[in-house]
Amino acid sequence: MGERYRREGETSLIEIKLNSIQQLFNSLDPSPFHEKDLDADAEDYIVGAAREFATQAPLKLVLHLPADHAARPETAGLAEAIHNYFAYRRDMTLRDLRFQLHLGRHSLAIGLVFLFVCMGLRQLFFVPSDTTLEHIFAEGLLISGWVAMWRPIQTFLYDWWPLRRMARVYDKLTRIPVDVREAG
């Protein structure tokens, strides 16, 4: 993984060539420099690159800027701005994860109640079933009850993993070393 990235020792480099510092940030964001949102393309590239590596793999973000931009005082705040942005993204992803698990618990409660109601109705009205039509309705109730459990089962078995993984990637990016270099 990550063979297409240059390395410095054990550290893999995520490199971005920029014409100006502003190119890294969302131009529509009126926030102060250290709180600005990253440009969507820059974020996608950084996150996509970071996802190619194990969470424990050492990474460094290298920003190549023209000499006149690399020497500007605001480059000193680039690392803080990038770290702040990814801390915000991590927090939002963890919030989404908590919400999804909360929704899963509610779905589970509703699904279990519906399953028990379906099984109760099946026992009450259709067991033992004498006719084919009664057998079809009895099995339909049982299947409907289990289908109601589909969403909670999917939530607790599969849906939370991608959010947890993204939170880990964002967390790693909150601490990634940022190096500003003159483009050569």
PyMOL commands that set and color helices and strands:
alter all, ss='L'
color gray80, all
select helices_A, chain A and resi 21-24+33-35+40-51+67-70+73-126+132-147+150-173
alter helices_A, ss='H'
color red, helices_A
select strands_A, chain A and resi 7-8+11-17+59-65+178-182
alter strands_A, ss='S'
color yellow, strands_A
deselect
rebuild
show_as cartoon
